[in-house]
Amino acid sequence: MVHTNDAGRPAAVVPDEKGVSDLWRSYQVGIAANHRYLDALAAAPLKGEGVAALDALCRPRTRRGRHHARFSPLNPDDLALIRAAVAGEHAIQGFRNADITKRLYRRPPADRDEAHRRCERTSRLIVKLRGHGLVAKIPRDARKASAP
């Protein structure tokens, strides 16, 4: 660990303690380093394909004559949908409506009508994902052929 004097120059180099007694100091040093990193990252100019792709998601889109609402990166519902769609368990065979519904709703439906409403809402959300080009529909036969 490097201690600095009032001028900001290194005053002395002291080895880091590895015991439990110095855990609080290690925590403080780590938090300070994280804050410096995040401040520098926030000041970095945004450029590249990722910014343009995120900007496109934040705008409504019309595809094949059908309007698709925008995504909001700060909306917890939109984040939950995207997390459900990109879950690793869907990497090989994709996902179905029931897979996304199970991830979006932790509790089982109270009755059959609620289950039906959830299924319909999930279908609309999947259409929104397809409308923005984030997922593609795979024919039912292709999925059956790849199943073990």
Secondary structure, 3 states (H helix, E strand, C coil): CEEECCCCCEEEECCCCCCHHHHHHHHHHHHHHHHHHHHHHHHCCCCCHHHHHHHHHCCCEEECCEEECCCCCCCHHHHHHHHHHCCHHHCCCCCCHHHHHHHHCCCCCCCHHHHHHHHHHHHHHHHHHHHCCCCCCCCHHHHHHHCC
